[in-house]
Amino acid sequence: MVEWCAVVYDKPGSDRSQFRPEHLANIPKLVQQGKLVCAGAIYNEPTTPGGDRTFAGSHLQIVADTKEEALEVIHGDVFAKEGIWDLSNIILYQFGCAVREPKK
């Protein structure tokens, strides 16, 4: 198995709020299956000091034998199916993790 580092940007103007509960609900299943070891939102810089963050997209650490299998994980997400993620600009690289601290 190979670990893959993925960055998937949201399409400009998309609103993930409607699909976010379903997106979050499916993450534990992927972790339990051993397909996902880390995931989270990435944010745009606030436009003003102390301003609200807006979603830029998502980061995923996927475990899969092939790039195609890693892409299946991405394409299976509700954000992909509902057109939130910009699937034409996925950044996906094999990743060799040197250290991983548990979330505090």
Beta strands, then each sheet from edge to edge (+ up, - down):
strand 1: 2-9
strand 2: 36-43
strand 3: 55-64
strand 4: 91-95
sheet 1: 2+ 3- 1+ 4-
end
